[in-house]
Amino acid sequence: MDREKVLQALKKAQGEYDIKDLDRFVREAWEEGDVLYAEIVAELTERAIEILFDQHFLWVHIVESEDFEEWIPDGWYSFVAVHPETGQCLTFLKDPVHSGKSRSSFRARIRSADDAVDAVTRLAELIEQNLKSRAVE
Amino acid sequence: MQLEQSTYTEEQIKQAIEEAWQELLQEADAEDYSLEEYLEHYRKYWDEPDFPNDIPEIIIRAVEKLIGKSLAWYCELVRDPSGFTGEYSFIVVDPQTRKCLTYRQFTFDGVNVHYFLSVAGTVIYYEDIIRLVIKLLNQIQPELVTA
C-alpha cells in the first residue's frame, strides 16, 4: 500500500474529525489514557481505510486496556471489518504463530501518528488481500 | 431450564461444554475441578483479567465440537463505565469461506436497515453458557449451510 496514499487518507479523515495535530491527539489518547480520544483514534483509522477503498465497511473496534478494572487505554486496538454486501470478513487472517488457526481481527499498536500510518497501511493490505481471495481455500 | 430450540439436545450441548472445559484444564495443566466450581469463583472475581477470558474459549470450543468445524472468532468483553458487564459479544467467521457467520441485517420498518456483526449474551451461571452456545449455533448453522 502506497504510503503517500495512506498519508492523504489519514489527513482527509483527520480533517473530518477536526483534529489539528494528529500525532499529539494519538499520543494524548494513550499517555493520558483517554477513552474518548482512543475511540476517535479507532474511528479515524477506520475512516482512513474507507477513504482509501472509497467504500463503507461494517466495523467493530476494541480500545484495549491493560488495566482490566479501570479500562485505561494502553495504545492497542483491535479491528474487525465486514463487507456489508457479501458478509465477508475483511480482517480474516491465518494465524502465523498457531498453524491451522485463524483470526477474524486485526490488532495494532497506535501510540503516535507514525503508528497510525503503519496501522492503516497494514490494515489496508490485509483488507486488500481478503477482497482478492474470496474463493474457498 | 427453559431453553431456546436447538437441533442439539441439552445433553449433547452439556457434553460439548464439559469436553471444552476439560481441554482447557489440560492445556493449563490445572488441577481437576468442575466448571460449576470455576463459575462460583468467576462470579466473585470476574473483574480479574483471567476469569472472563476463559468463558469465550469454553463457548466457542463447545460450538466447534458440536458443528465439527474450526472457527475464526473474536470476542469482546462488554464494558460500561463501571467495568465489565458480564456480557460477551462474539464475531464468528467461517475460515474456509471467510464469511462472517454472525452478520445479519434486518429492518423493523421496511425502510431502515440495521446491521449486526455479533451475537452477544451475559454469562453468570452455567445455564447462561448453554444459552449462549445455543444462540450462537442457531445463528451460525443456517449460514454454514448456505455458505
Interface residues (C-beta under 8 A of the other chain):
Chain A: L58 V60 I62 F68 E69 W71 S78 V80 V82 P84 T86 G87 Q88 C89 F92 K94 G100 K101 S102 R103 S104 S105 N130 S133 R134 V136 E137
Chain B: D47 E48 P49 S70 A72 W73 Y74 E76 R79 G83 F84 I91 V92 V93 P95 Q96 T97 R98 K99 C100 Y103 Q105 Y115 L117 S118
